[in-house]
Amino acid sequence: MREDGVGWDEVSWWALNRLYGVDLPAGDGAGYLHDDEQVRAWLGELRRRRGR
């Protein structure tokens, strides 16, 4: 990510760090580590950080 020539701002880095591994399984047949409610909360936080 750092070698692609793109200048990532702080909010973009925050979002990328949240989404990294978002599809990790919680265990055998247990669904995902991060649920829809948590992802919606991240979206709300992203919108606050972006000022929308």
Buried (B, 14 or more C-beta within 10 A) or exposed (E): EEEEEEEEEEBBEBBEEBEEEEEEEEEEEEEBEBEEEEBEEBEEBBEEEEEE
